[in-house]
Amino acid sequence: FNTERIDHIYVDPHVPGAGLYLHYGDLSDSSNLTNLVYSVRPDEIYHLAAQSHVRVSFEMPEYSGDITALGTVRILESIRKSGIKCRFYQASSSEMFGASPPPQNEETDFRPMSPYACGKVMAHWTAVNYRDGYGVFAVGGILFNHESPRRGETFVTRKITRAIPEILLGKQPYLYLGNLDPRRDWGYAPEYVETMWAMLQQDVPRNFVIGTGETHSVREFAEEAFSYAGLDWSKYVKTDPHYFRPNEVESLQADCGRAREALGWEPVVRFRDLVRIMVDADMRKAGLGPPGEGDRILESKYPGRWWKGD
């Protein structure tokens, strides 16, 4: 099992009161998925699994399509065959909008520009078809980029925040990135996860766009992160064509009107807050004393909540 991101909540099932049980699954194995659905009989499924790295999808298009697109078909077929009244959340992606100009909402055309995005478009429409054709309570959450200190280390935001303590400690002279111009709508992942749950509590299944409505470039993220740590980003950040994508989505910006009206969605953590939260966490992991503003932001905006800056 790859359990790194849930180790903090995992309890051995032999311990009295344990409520979390892990099951092995593989999105390429339909019989395995069907057996899981039949044995667990879930009330809700949050389908977050995919080959989710856009750059990697250009190098592994067949695998990305099999897992991201057909994996969704396999889960939905398992639900349909079982007859279980299970609510299904499909983790759709803002990358599906691709070349469509911002801002993007639930009615914006999908114009995917990567194998990853193509797979997500198929998965999204599969969920819609199972909703319309078979009555499955299926919701497509079209989430724009959502980040936290738990973000994978190969994704650009985490590459940036993780490089800062390495540079401060003298372990890394430079940070190499790809295209610095693309603009993204970055938000705080824990808020988005709570909204996933809210989508499945609605009386009628609908698709929802979730984001902040703000857009910033990769360059802005790097500049904000380095300056927060007292560094001049231009002295340390270099571009490497190896990290450029064959196709690049220029700008993604969420229009969240439907979610605001139906779910009460309103992001609390904004761009500058997010950067500080992530930099503080990575500096702490490296054994450095962080500036601490990110921790103060979380405590002031979410006092007493279960999530922390690490």
HUVEN-V362385 format. One record per pair of residues at least 12 apart in sequence whose ideal C-beta (glycine too) atoms are under 8 Angstrom apart, sorted by sequence separation. I is the first residue (numbers start at 1). J is the second residue. If there is no record, write none. Layout:
<<I,J> <I,J>>
//
This chain:
<<10,22> <51,63> <76,88> <97,109> <98,110> <99,111> <127,139> <128,140> <145,157> <149,161> <163,175> <279,291> <280,292> <23,36> <51,64> <75,88> <97,110> <98,111> <127,140> <195,208> <280,293> <281,294> <6,20> <96,110> <97,111> <98,112> <99,113> <110,124> <280,294> <295,309> <98,113> <160,175> <195,210> <222,237> <276,291> <279,294> <280,295> <294,309> <51,67> <52,68> <96,112> <98,114> <124,140> <159,175> <278,294> <23,40> <50,67> <51,68> <95,112> <160,177> <276,293> <277,294> <49,67> <50,68> <72,90> <95,113> <124,142> <159,177> <192,210> <276,294> <277,295> <3,22> <95,114> <98,117> <277,297> <1,22> <50,71> <95,116> <96,117> <156,177> <273,294> <276,297> <277,298> <27,49> <49,71> <95,117> <156,178> <1,24> <93,116> <187,210> <93,117> <96,120> <187,211> <273,297> <47,72> <95,120> <96,121> <187,212> <284,309> <285,310> <185,211> <186,212> <284,310> <93,120> <185,212> <47,75> <92,120> <96,124> <185,213> <186,214> <269,297> <273,301> <281,309> <157,186> <185,214> <269,298> <280,309> <281,310> <45,75> <185,215> <186,216> <92,123> <184,215> <92,124> <183,215> <184,216> <269,301> <277,309> <90,123> <183,216> <184,217> <268,301> <45,79> <90,124> <183,217> <184,218> <268,302> <92,127> <182,217> <186,221> <106,142> <181,217> <182,218> <215,251> <90,127> <180,217> <181,218> <215,252> <28,66> <37,75> <151,189> <180,218> <181,219> <215,253> <27,66> <28,67> <88,127> <145,184> <147,186> <150,189> <179,218> <180,219> <214,253> <27,67> <38,78> <144,184> <145,185> <146,186> <147,187> <148,188> <178,218> <213,253> <33,74> <37,78> <41,82> <45,86> <47,88> <50,91> <54,95> <144,185> <145,186> <146,187> <147,188> <148,189> <177,218> <211,252> <213,254> <28,70> <33,75> <36,78> <37,79> <42,84> <44,86> <45,87> <47,89> <88,130> <144,186> <145,187> <146,188> <147,189> <148,190> <180,222> <211,253> <212,254> <213,255> <27,70> <28,71> <34,77> <41,84> <43,86> <44,87> <45,88> <46,89> <47,90> <48,91> <144,187> <146,189> <211,254> <213,256> <27,71> <30,74> <34,78> <38,82> <42,86> <43,87> <44,88> <45,89> <47,91> <210,254> <29,74> <33,78> <37,82> <41,86> <44,89> <46,91> <146,191> <177,222> <209,254> <211,256> <96,142> <146,192> <209,255> <210,256> <27,74> <30,77> <34,81> <37,84> <175,222> <209,256> <224,271> <228,275> <27,75> <30,78> <34,82> <68,116> <88,136> <90,138> <92,140> <94,142> <224,272> <228,276> <37,86> <69,118> <88,137> <90,139> <92,141> <93,142> <94,143> <143,192> <209,258> <210,259> <65,115> <69,119> <72,122> <73,123> <76,126> <80,130> <86,136> <87,137> <88,138> <89,139> <90,140> <91,141> <92,142> <93,143> <94,144> <208,258> <209,259> <225,275> <229,279> <64,115> <68,119> <69,120> <72,123> <76,127> <79,130> <86,137> <87,138> <88,139> <90,141> <92,143> <94,145> <208,259> <224,275> <228,279> <64,116> <67,119> <68,120> <71,123> <85,137> <87,139> <89,141> <91,143> <206,258> <65,118> <69,122> <73,126> <143,196> <225,278> <61,115> <65,119> <68,122> <69,123> <72,126> <76,130> <80,134> <141,195> <208,262> <213,267> <221,275> <225,279> <229,283> <60,115> <64,119> <68,123> <72,127> <141,196> <208,263> <210,265> <212,267> <216,271> <58,114> <80,136> <206,262> <211,267> <214,270> <57,114> <58,115> <65,122> <69,126> <79,136> <180,237> <208,265> <214,271> <57,115> <141,199> <212,270> <57,116> <180,239> <212,271> <54,114> <56,116> <76,136> <139,199> <177,237> <179,239> <202,262> <139,200> <160,221> <164,225> <168,229> <175,236> <177,238> <178,239> <202,263> <54,116> <57,119> <76,138> <156,218> <160,222> <164,226> <174,236> <175,237> <176,238> <177,239> <178,240> <229,291> <53,116> <54,117> <137,200> <139,202> <168,231> <173,236> <174,237> <175,238> <176,239> <177,240> <178,241> <228,291> <52,116> <146,210> <157,221> <161,225> <167,231> <174,238> <176,240> <178,242> <179,243> <195,259> <199,263> <51,116> <142,207> <144,209> <156,221> <160,225> <164,229> <178,243> <179,244> <198,263> <228,293> <50,116> <139,205> <141,207> <142,208> <144,210> <145,211> <160,226> <177,243> <178,244> <179,245> <182,248> <198,264> <138,205> <139,206> <140,207> <141,208> <142,209> <143,210> <144,211> <164,231> <176,243> <178,245> <182,249> <183,250> <184,251> <185,252> <198,265> <51,119> <137,205> <139,207> <140,208> <142,210> <143,211> <144,212> <182,250> <183,251> <184,252> <185,253> <195,263> <50,119> <139,208> <141,210> <167,236> <179,248> <181,250> <182,251> <183,252> <185,254> <50,120> <183,253> <195,265> <50,123> <163,236> <131,205> <191,267> <191,268> <191,269> <128,207> <188,267> <187,267> <188,268> <188,269> <187,269> <124,207> <186,271> <188,273> <188,274> <187,274> <186,274> <188,277> <94,185> <53,152> <106,206> <53,154> <106,207> <53,155> <106,208> <106,209> <105,209> <91,196> <104,209> <89,196> <145,252> <144,252> <144,253> <89,199> <103,213> <144,254> <89,200> <87,200> <102,215> <161,275> <92,207> <94,209> <164,279> <168,283> <94,211> <161,278> <165,282> <169,286> <190,307> <87,205> <161,279> <164,282> <165,283> <168,286> <164,283> <169,288> <158,278> <161,281> <162,282> <165,285> <166,286> <168,288> <157,278> <161,282> <165,286> <165,287> <55,178> <165,288> <158,282> <147,274> <151,278> <149,277> <148,277> <149,278> <148,278> <114,245> <147,278> <117,249> <149,281> <114,247> <149,282> <113,247> <113,248> <114,249> <113,249> <5,150> <108,255> <104,252> <98,247> <102,251> <104,253> <105,254> <46,196> <99,249> <101,251> <102,252> <103,253> <104,254> <105,255> <98,249> <99,250> <102,253> <103,254> <104,255> <105,256> <97,249> <103,255> <105,257> <106,258> <105,258> <95,249> <97,252> <44,200> <95,252> <94,252> <148,307> <94,254> <149,309> <149,310> <58,245> <55,243> <58,246> <55,245> <54,245>>
//
